[in-house]
Amino acid sequence: MKSSARVVVIGGGVVGCSVLYHLAKMGWSDVVLIERQELTSGSSWHAAGGLYTVTRPNAVAAVQRYTFNSYAELERESGQSCGFHLTGGLNLCRTREEMLSNLVMQSAVRRLGIECEFISLSEAKDKAPILDTAPLYAALWEEEGGHVDPASATQAFAGAARKLGAVIYRHDPVIETNPLPGGRWQVVTRSGTIECDTLVNAAGLWGREVAALAGITLPLMPVEHQYLVTEPVPEIAAMAHELPQINDNEINVYARQEGKGLLIGAYETPCRHWAEHGTPPDFGHELLPDDLSHLEWNFAKAAEVMPCLATAGVKRVISGPMIFSPDLGPLMGPHPALSNYYCANGVMTGFNQGAGIGKLLAEWIIAGEPSFDISCWDVARFGDWASRDYVKATTAYFYEHRSDRAYPGQEYGAGRPLRTPPIFDRLKAANAVFGASYGLEHPLWFAPKGMQAKDTLSFARPNWFAPVMDECRRVREAAGLYEFTGMAKFMVEGEGAEGWLNHVLANRVPAKVGRMALSPMLSASGRLAGDFTVSRLGEESFLLLGSDPMQLAYERRFRADPPPSGVSLHNASDDLAGLHLAGPAARDVLSRLAETDLSPAAFPFLSVRRMRVAGVADVIVLRVSYTGEQGFELYCAPAHQPVLFDALMREGQSLGLGLVGTRSLMMLRLEKGFPAWGLELTPDYSPFEAGLDRFVALAKPDFVGREAALAAKERGAREVFCTFTVDADKADAWGDEAIWRDGEVVGYVTSGGYGAHTQASIALGYVRAGAAEPGPGFSVEILGEKRAAELQTQPLYDPAGERMRA
Ligand SMILES: Cc1cc2nc3c(=O)[nH]c(=O)nc-3n(C[C@H](O)[C@H](O)[C@H](O)COP(=O)(O)OP(=O)(O)OC[C@H]3O[C@@H](n4cnc5c(N)ncnc54)[C@H](O)[C@@H]3O)c2cc1C
């Protein structure tokens, strides 16, 4: 065995081999993969190999498309067939609702140029003669559907990597991974030791065990999954072309041709976990006992549209384990607790996504960031709150609902509540409907008396639309109180804090104690990497507030560029509970309780102070606004939140204060055109494209991403952040809809909703720079209909910002 390598990848399944291949392809040939047995000794050898590209969100569709398109090149480079079959794919819709879901996806993937179209049921039958189309409502055809042979595809990645100089060691389990000084790693196997700069955990079914070797826990749990292959089916044998990949998502079934028979599998209920407490070390090229009775319901339903199933003989059954994360998305990227330790774990569809994952991870290792935003799969999205019970509950739920439609604003209840704010019971008693972010509950809206506190799911305006509009009006006309504990919070203190913050953030930190500034954080390539509210609490004491699910990603970023000695950086997210008071009466409410002069002259917009409120000392109060109204964020020790809350509600009653939830916040900010992290603000954009020019202090001599930001500014924006009003009817845009102009897709929606005050359906989004002309002439594709839209040049509500500064 070599004594050192630039990168060591642990695990020779499809994912590890793809990572190795992409590293070598990008020029890092001093890379090694270590496999415990033969390649494909985990899930990879028994996969069904099905491929499709029409999916959501778009980042995932982009991964799948890259993967789909890479097989031909991989075959050429490796000289090894992947058993790639280009068959096209059919999404069956048994109901109008499913058709709507497909319309939403169709519009979303236009951004990537993915071709898909609704075809008539007779055309569907021509493509797939095994179908009885009577139970069907509609069918979506996608060009980029097919399948590969899993073992061959994995070998092809390995073969192509070897040709580029990568080395693969087989039959040699990794038994230790030890951090070395300077961030390097020592990898110990049964037969030797190798040192490397970077380690990749791609150990698939053993991802947890390999993680434990480095002292970390990954939220993963394996489940059993089955498919069967039938004896030859006469309709298939008689076909001149190959059967397309068939997805019958309403019954969680997928099917494709195998030989002259049918391969059919299902994500059945109830989900069966496997090896909950650890994957057996000696498990390898084996299957689990099959149990077709478990799939009875799914297959009986499938036979309604594929009647041949009722008579086809079963040739073989495959029952194997695969390993999932709590949301079924991979755990990718640098682990936030370790240096130079990358994860490529929990990959549910390695053949659909493997090449894309390999490419993005290789970019992350080599360039420090992936070429497009893949935060939805970042390993840092789960904290240590993702307990085994949580992982068990969520993996079961998402397995059983693997192919369900995703509705606007949909929240999932599995494994919750897990983390709750101190006033949770009070909010619950007030009929809050909760959502969760980074495992923490927060009210989405409050059901009025007589209404069930529960979301209905709908592509049109759902049951919560009217109450949320009432909450918006309350904030515009009087005042609303938001529970606001979720924010990511960092304290930066000590001599040199200002200098360090000015280095890692793009804006200047506030010059004066008691002032705040908004600041993006950039990556080395000048793209957005974060967005903060920076409060100067003392000469060398700062509080940073950012988006809730980003806290570990931020920690990771700060660790890469650590503060100098003498400056302490502390993740205070759990140390402070928050409340957010907003509305024209907000100051009056707070003034009744605060022992500080809150008048605009004494406490103007973008001020911050520690003050005593309702007897509670040291409440950090920020004068900000995300609603467009006067706003005050209050942060205190969690134990004090109930006292503050009760006092505010009591004193505010006569001034019209009421409880409001985050859905109203997200609607109100649309009227102001305020972007949100994760929606409008993502690593796909430069701060200039996102309209954050005024928060980037290019005059500062040194900050991370400055040179690249200067170059980006020089180049000009590729896409422009815009606000549209939309001539919507019963359904508003909510994200990913295509924006059209002159018969062409010129952009896409990042978020949408309705402005209660402006009485306008609003969409925020990005439009190609040359096409972003103010005024009418655009349309937004909502549920298959192109709705006229007008590009606005200024915020729809209070464009001068007088109300929030008042
Ligand atoms: C029945 C079934 C059907 C499926 N159908 C599809 C499908 O149609 N399409 C699709 O895309 N996906 C499908 N999948 C999923 C697919 O199989 C997985 O997503 C994929 O195989 C995951 O690959 P991986 O490389 O992450 O992990 P694995 O395949 O589990 O590979 C991990 C490798 O790491 C090695 N390893 C572990 N520990 C060590 C160690 N300590 N030292 C060295 N090596 C180690 C293992 O031996 C193994 O070879 C299916 C899965 C199942 C079970």
The ligand as an ORCA input file, in Angstrom:
! r2SCAN-3c Opt
* xyz 0 1
  C     -33.411     -3.171     -3.693
  C     -32.759     -1.879     -4.055
  C     -33.076     -1.251     -5.240
  C     -32.467     -0.042     -5.598
  N     -32.787      0.550     -6.787
  C     -32.153      1.692     -7.180
  C     -32.432      2.296     -8.431
  O     -33.290      1.853     -9.170
  N     -31.733      3.411     -8.784
  C     -30.788      3.939     -7.982
  O     -30.181      4.935     -8.345
  N     -30.537      3.397     -6.766
  C     -31.188      2.297     -6.345
  N     -30.917      1.730     -5.125
  C     -30.033      2.441     -4.211
  C     -28.563      2.214     -4.498
  O     -28.285      0.873     -4.413
  C     -27.742      3.011     -3.497
  O     -28.101      4.364     -3.545
  C     -26.266      2.936     -3.798
  O     -25.865      1.620     -4.004
  C     -25.451      3.522     -2.669
  O     -24.097      3.385     -2.990
  P     -22.950      3.709     -1.976
  O     -21.680      3.688     -2.733
  O     -23.274      4.923     -1.211
  O     -22.972      2.549     -0.885
  P     -22.696      0.987     -0.927
  O     -23.116      0.389     -2.188
  O     -23.268      0.423      0.323
  O     -21.114      0.887     -0.895
  C     -20.333      1.117      0.235
  C     -19.037      0.355      0.108
  O     -18.202      0.699      1.188
  C     -17.504     -0.441      1.581
  N     -17.039     -0.275      2.974
  C     -17.820     -0.148      4.069
  N     -17.080     -0.035      5.168
  C     -15.777     -0.083      4.774
  C     -14.551     -0.032      5.451
  N     -14.483      0.071      6.789
  N     -13.437     -0.109      4.718
  C     -13.456     -0.202      3.377
  N     -14.607     -0.285      2.681
  C     -15.757     -0.215      3.365
  C     -18.517     -1.546      1.435
  O     -17.940     -2.811      1.376
  C     -19.231     -1.133      0.168
  O     -18.674     -1.745     -0.975
  C     -31.521      0.543     -4.729
  C     -31.201     -0.098     -3.544
  C     -31.821     -1.297     -3.196
  C     -31.472     -1.935     -1.883
*
